[in-house]
């Protein structure tokens, strides 16, 4: 059974309880006065909180700030650097496409996320001045304790640029650009951001027949990480990373079971994780499309402690008279799926000395679609 896949038990409990620790720390500190940005770009700006007129500066140790490379399957990493006393920040990052998320409280709508692209190393990029307006909601010690968040971007490029150059006169003023920042909490903008990543990649193949297929025999389990190393193909619905299997000697006594698993680390304290949300294409021996299943195939499955099991999306495709000609299976995703959302639950618990204590009350989990993730497959008898 797919629930017995060994990898789930290796990290499940810690992913749920100690996701803050598992996400690690991102050391993106910029040393003011450095002469060169070797292999990195500088992103700078200011983020402040406005809690009913009370101005606050983010503390990453009580209000987690998570940075994630949206083009890869790498784990999100918590920011380790403090913001300046006026809310300014200076981060040095390799060129790439990133998502920064700020956890303001543990309830729905308590996270703001933005994506941006750093095109070239050695340059400086202005993020903007972001003011997060909100009402007071005291739900935890030390956090932002804000609800009804309303972001406001202020363009103070000249002021931010002047402050940057005052502290770093060695930087080239002509090498400072304004970033395009996308709101990743918006499904449409999430689709655009991932679409930009995929548009920069070259398709591997010209036809379905030339895709790199892996063998999947009866009784065999397969697992693939869909990441920046995965092949890309132009499907009818658009470009996508994918994994493809050739079903070895399938029969009408077989079932193909598929499972997409949340990444081990999400946004600390929020119950929000990332997942590859699949579509499935079934092909015959001549690579003709028998079915293109984009909706209604996968269902969310809750996480559990006994047995140890992470939250996931699961599907079962029985090989019967209607699907007897299936020889190849391709798992990919589409723009419309990426702009959707999934929800399920995990067991409730409270930390105690030496472990956790189950409460018996399920806690909601949000699974946000991404273009990277982990896919498991098994071909077995009904």
C-alpha positions as CSV (number, residue, x, y, z in Angstrom):
1,X,0.0,0.0,0.0
2,X,1.2,3.5,-0.6
3,X,0.7,4.4,3.0
4,X,3.6,2.1,3.8
5,X,6.1,4.0,1.7
6,X,9.1,4.3,4.0
7,X,9.9,7.9,3.4
8,X,6.8,9.3,5.0
9,X,7.6,8.0,8.5
10,X,11.2,9.3,8.3
11,X,10.1,12.9,8.8
12,X,6.4,13.1,9.5
13,X,6.2,13.9,13.2
14,X,9.1,16.4,13.1
15,X,7.7,18.1,10.0
16,X,4.5,18.8,11.8
17,X,5.8,19.6,15.2
18,X,9.2,21.2,14.6
19,X,8.8,22.7,11.1
20,X,10.5,25.8,12.4
21,X,13.7,23.8,13.0
22,X,13.5,21.7,9.9
23,X,13.2,24.7,7.6
24,X,16.7,25.7,8.8
25,X,18.0,29.3,8.7
26,X,18.8,31.3,5.7
27,X,21.9,33.4,6.2
28,X,21.4,36.1,3.7
29,X,23.2,38.9,5.6
30,X,24.7,41.7,3.4
31,X,27.9,43.1,4.8
32,X,27.8,46.8,4.3
33,X,31.0,48.1,2.8
34,X,31.9,45.0,0.8
35,X,33.6,45.9,-2.5
36,X,31.9,43.2,-4.6
37,X,28.8,41.0,-4.7
38,X,30.5,37.9,-5.9
39,X,27.9,35.5,-7.4
40,X,25.1,37.3,-5.6
41,X,22.6,40.2,-5.9
42,X,21.5,42.6,-3.3
43,X,17.8,43.0,-2.6
44,X,16.9,45.9,-0.2
45,X,13.8,47.7,1.0
46,X,11.7,48.2,4.1
47,X,8.9,46.2,5.7
48,X,7.0,47.6,8.7
49,X,3.8,46.7,10.5
50,X,1.0,49.2,11.3
51,X,-1.2,47.7,14.0
52,X,-4.0,50.1,14.4
53,X,-1.6,53.0,14.2
54,X,1.2,51.4,16.3
55,X,4.3,51.0,14.1
56,X,6.2,47.7,14.6
57,X,9.4,46.2,13.1
58,X,9.4,42.5,12.2
59,X,11.4,40.2,14.5
60,X,12.1,37.0,12.5
61,X,12.4,35.1,15.8
62,X,8.8,35.7,16.8
63,X,7.3,36.5,13.3
64,X,8.9,33.9,11.0
65,X,10.1,35.2,7.7
66,X,10.6,32.4,5.2
67,X,12.5,32.6,1.9
68,X,12.0,29.9,-0.7
69,X,13.5,29.4,-4.2
70,X,10.3,28.7,-6.2
71,X,12.2,27.2,-9.2
72,X,13.6,24.4,-7.1
73,X,12.4,21.7,-4.7
74,X,14.7,23.0,-1.9
75,X,13.1,23.4,1.5
76,X,11.9,26.9,2.6
77,X,14.4,28.5,4.9
78,X,13.8,30.9,7.8
79,X,15.4,34.2,7.7
80,X,18.2,34.5,10.3
81,X,18.8,38.3,10.0
82,X,17.1,41.0,12.0
83,X,15.5,43.9,10.3
84,X,17.0,47.4,10.9
85,X,15.3,49.6,13.6
86,X,13.4,51.4,10.9
87,X,12.3,48.2,9.1
88,X,15.0,48.3,6.4
89,X,16.6,45.1,5.2
90,X,19.5,44.2,3.0
91,X,19.8,40.6,1.7
92,X,22.4,39.0,-0.5
93,X,21.0,36.2,-2.6
94,X,22.2,34.3,-5.7
95,X,20.3,35.2,-8.9
96,X,17.0,33.3,-9.0
97,X,13.3,33.5,-8.4
98,X,12.2,33.7,-4.7
99,X,9.2,33.8,-2.5
100,X,9.3,35.6,0.8
101,X,6.5,34.8,3.3
102,X,5.8,36.6,6.6
103,X,3.8,34.7,9.2
104,X,1.8,37.4,11.1
105,X,-0.5,35.0,13.1
106,X,-1.6,31.4,13.0
107,X,-5.1,31.9,11.6
108,X,-6.4,32.0,8.1
109,X,-5.1,35.0,6.3
110,X,-2.2,35.4,8.6
111,X,0.5,35.0,6.0
112,X,1.6,37.4,3.3
113,X,3.8,36.1,0.4
114,X,5.6,37.9,-2.4
115,X,7.7,36.6,-5.3
116,X,10.5,38.5,-7.1
117,X,13.3,37.6,-9.5
118,X,17.0,38.6,-9.2
119,X,18.2,38.5,-12.7
120,X,21.9,39.1,-12.4
121,X,24.6,38.9,-9.8
122,X,26.6,42.1,-8.8
123,X,23.4,44.3,-9.1
124,X,21.2,45.8,-6.4
125,X,17.4,45.5,-6.5
126,X,14.8,47.6,-4.7
127,X,12.0,45.5,-3.3
128,X,9.8,48.4,-2.2
129,X,8.6,49.8,1.1
130,X,5.9,47.5,2.4
131,X,3.5,48.6,5.1
132,X,1.3,45.8,6.5
133,X,-1.8,47.4,8.1
134,X,-3.9,45.3,10.5
135,X,-6.0,45.1,13.6
136,X,-4.9,43.7,16.9
137,X,-5.5,40.1,17.6
138,X,-3.5,38.7,20.6
139,X,-3.1,35.0,20.0
140,X,0.5,34.3,20.9
141,X,3.4,35.9,22.8
142,X,5.8,38.0,20.8
143,X,4.1,37.6,17.4
144,X,2.6,40.3,15.2
145,X,-0.8,39.6,16.7
146,X,-2.6,41.1,13.7
147,X,-5.6,40.2,11.7
148,X,-7.4,41.6,8.6
149,X,-4.1,42.3,7.0
150,X,-4.1,45.0,4.2
151,X,-0.7,45.4,2.5
152,X,0.4,48.7,1.0
153,X,3.4,49.2,-1.2
154,X,5.1,52.6,-1.2
155,X,7.6,53.4,-3.9
156,X,10.5,55.3,-2.2
157,X,13.2,54.2,-4.6
158,X,15.1,57.5,-4.4
159,X,15.1,57.6,-0.6
160,X,16.0,53.9,-0.3
161,X,18.7,54.3,-2.9
162,X,20.2,57.3,-1.2
163,X,20.3,55.4,2.1
164,X,21.9,52.4,0.5
165,X,24.6,54.5,-1.2
166,X,25.2,56.5,2.0
167,X,26.1,53.3,3.7
168,X,27.8,51.7,0.7
169,X,29.3,54.4,-1.5
170,X,31.3,51.8,-3.3
171,X,28.2,50.4,-5.0
172,X,27.4,51.5,-8.6
173,X,24.4,53.7,-8.6
174,X,23.7,52.8,-12.2
175,X,23.4,49.1,-11.2
176,X,20.2,49.6,-9.0
177,X,16.9,48.3,-10.4
178,X,13.3,48.2,-9.2
179,X,11.9,44.7,-8.7
180,X,8.6,43.5,-10.0
181,X,7.0,42.0,-6.9
182,X,4.0,39.6,-7.2
183,X,1.5,38.8,-4.5
184,X,1.8,35.0,-4.2
185,X,-1.3,34.8,-2.0
186,X,-3.2,35.6,-5.2
187,X,-3.8,32.4,-7.2
188,X,-3.5,34.3,-10.5
189,X,-0.2,35.9,-9.5
190,X,1.0,32.5,-8.3
191,X,0.3,31.1,-11.7
192,X,2.1,33.9,-13.4
193,X,5.2,33.5,-11.1
194,X,5.5,29.8,-11.8
195,X,4.8,30.4,-15.5
196,X,7.8,32.7,-15.6
197,X,10.0,30.1,-14.1
198,X,8.9,27.5,-16.7
199,X,9.2,29.9,-19.6
200,X,12.9,30.1,-19.0
201,X,13.4,26.3,-19.4
202,X,13.9,24.4,-22.6
203,X,11.6,21.5,-23.4
204,X,13.3,18.2,-23.4
205,X,11.4,16.6,-26.3
206,X,9.4,17.3,-29.4
207,X,6.8,14.6,-28.9
208,X,5.2,12.3,-26.3
209,X,6.9,9.4,-27.9
210,X,10.4,10.9,-27.1
211,X,9.8,11.5,-23.4
212,X,12.2,9.8,-21.0
213,X,10.0,6.9,-19.6
214,X,11.0,4.9,-16.6
215,X,10.0,1.3,-16.1
216,X,7.3,0.5,-13.6
217,X,6.6,-3.3,-13.2
218,X,3.8,-5.0,-11.3
219,X,4.6,-5.0,-7.6
220,X,7.1,-2.2,-8.0
221,X,7.1,1.1,-6.3
222,X,8.7,4.2,-7.8
223,X,9.5,7.6,-6.3
224,X,10.5,10.8,-8.1
225,X,11.4,14.3,-7.0
226,X,10.1,16.8,-9.5
227,X,12.7,19.6,-9.3
228,X,14.9,21.9,-11.3
229,X,16.6,18.8,-12.6
230,X,13.4,17.4,-14.0
231,X,12.6,17.4,-17.8
232,X,10.1,19.9,-19.2
233,X,7.5,19.4,-21.9
234,X,5.1,21.6,-23.8
235,X,1.7,19.9,-23.0
236,X,-1.5,21.2,-24.7
237,X,-2.3,23.2,-21.5
238,X,1.2,24.7,-21.3
239,X,4.8,24.0,-20.2
240,X,5.3,21.7,-17.2
241,X,7.9,19.6,-15.4
242,X,6.9,16.0,-15.4
243,X,7.7,12.4,-14.6
244,X,6.8,9.5,-17.0
245,X,6.5,5.8,-16.5
246,X,6.2,2.8,-18.9
247,X,4.0,0.2,-17.4
248,X,5.7,-3.1,-17.8
249,X,3.3,-6.0,-18.6
250,X,0.1,-4.3,-17.2
251,X,-3.0,-6.4,-17.0
252,X,-6.7,-5.8,-16.0
253,X,-5.8,-7.2,-12.6
254,X,-3.5,-4.2,-11.9
255,X,-4.1,-0.8,-10.3
256,X,-1.8,2.2,-10.6
257,X,-1.7,4.1,-7.3
258,X,-0.2,7.6,-7.3
259,X,0.7,9.8,-4.3
260,X,1.9,13.4,-4.2
261,X,3.4,14.3,-0.8
262,X,3.7,17.7,0.9
263,X,7.3,18.8,1.2
264,X,8.7,18.1,4.7
265,X,8.7,21.8,5.7
266,X,6.2,24.5,5.2
267,X,5.4,27.8,6.8
268,X,6.1,27.6,10.6
269,X,3.0,27.4,12.8
270,X,0.5,28.0,10.0
271,X,-0.3,24.5,8.7
272,X,0.5,25.6,5.2
273,X,2.6,23.3,3.0
274,X,3.7,23.1,-0.6
275,X,2.7,20.2,-2.9
276,X,3.0,19.2,-6.6
277,X,-0.6,19.0,-7.8
278,X,-0.8,16.5,-10.6
279,X,-2.6,15.9,-13.8
280,X,-2.2,12.5,-15.4
281,X,-2.0,11.6,-19.1
282,X,-2.6,8.0,-20.1
283,X,-1.1,6.8,-23.4
284,X,-1.4,3.6,-25.5
285,X,1.5,1.6,-27.0
286,X,1.7,4.0,-29.9
287,X,1.7,7.1,-27.6
288,X,-1.8,8.1,-28.5
289,X,-3.6,9.9,-25.6
290,X,-6.3,7.7,-24.1
291,X,-7.2,10.1,-21.3
292,X,-6.0,13.4,-19.9
293,X,-7.2,13.5,-16.3
294,X,-6.9,17.0,-14.9
295,X,-9.8,17.1,-12.5
296,X,-11.5,14.8,-10.1
297,X,-8.7,12.1,-10.0
298,X,-6.7,13.1,-6.9
299,X,-8.2,13.4,-3.4
300,X,-6.6,15.0,-0.3
301,X,-5.6,12.5,2.4
302,X,-5.1,13.7,6.0
303,X,-1.8,13.3,7.9
304,X,-1.7,10.8,10.7
305,X,0.6,9.8,13.5
306,X,-0.3,6.1,13.6
307,X,0.8,5.0,11.1
308,X,3.2,7.9,10.5
309,X,1.9,9.5,7.3
310,X,2.2,13.0,5.8
311,X,-0.6,14.9,4.2
312,X,-0.9,14.0,0.5
313,X,-2.9,13.8,-2.7
314,X,-3.7,10.3,-3.8
315,X,-5.3,8.6,-6.8
316,X,-6.0,5.1,-7.9
317,X,-6.4,4.1,-11.6
318,X,-7.7,0.6,-12.0
319,X,-6.7,-1.1,-15.3
320,X,-10.0,-2.4,-16.6
321,X,-11.7,-2.9,-20.0
322,X,-11.8,0.8,-20.5
323,X,-8.1,1.3,-19.7
324,X,-6.7,-2.0,-20.9
325,X,-4.6,-0.3,-23.6
326,X,-2.7,1.9,-21.2
327,X,1.1,1.5,-21.6
328,X,2.5,4.8,-20.6
329,X,1.6,7.3,-17.8
330,X,2.7,10.9,-17.6
331,X,2.3,13.0,-14.4
332,X,2.5,16.8,-14.9
333,X,0.6,19.9,-13.8
334,X,-1.3,22.8,-15.4
335,X,-1.7,26.5,-14.9
336,X,-5.3,26.1,-13.7
337,X,-4.3,23.5,-11.2
338,X,-1.5,25.7,-9.8
339,X,-4.0,28.4,-9.3
340,X,-6.2,26.2,-7.2
341,X,-5.8,25.0,-3.6
342,X,-6.1,21.9,-1.5
343,X,-7.0,21.4,2.2
344,X,-7.0,18.5,4.6
345,X,-6.0,18.0,8.2
346,X,-3.4,16.7,10.6
347,X,-3.7,15.4,14.2
348,X,-3.8,18.0,16.9
349,X,-1.1,17.9,19.6
350,X,0.6,19.9,22.2
351,X,4.4,19.8,22.9
352,X,5.4,18.2,26.2
353,X,8.8,17.3,27.7
354,X,10.4,14.7,25.5
355,X,7.7,14.7,22.7
356,X,4.1,15.6,22.0
357,X,0.7,14.8,23.4
358,X,-2.2,14.2,20.9
359,X,-5.3,16.2,21.5
360,X,-7.6,14.2,19.3
361,X,-8.8,17.3,17.6
362,X,-7.9,17.6,13.8
363,X,-6.1,20.7,12.7
364,X,-6.6,22.2,9.2
365,X,-3.8,21.9,6.7
366,X,-3.5,24.0,3.5
367,X,-1.6,22.4,0.5
368,X,-0.5,25.1,-1.9
369,X,0.2,23.9,-5.4
370,X,3.8,24.2,-6.6
371,X,5.8,23.2,-9.7
372,X,8.1,21.0,-7.6
373,X,7.5,18.1,-5.2
374,X,7.6,14.3,-4.7
375,X,5.5,11.8,-6.6
376,X,5.2,8.1,-5.6
377,X,3.8,5.4,-7.9
378,X,2.9,1.7,-7.5
379,X,1.7,-0.9,-9.9
380,X,-0.1,-3.7,-8.0
381,X,-3.0,-6.1,-8.2
382,X,-6.5,-4.9,-7.3
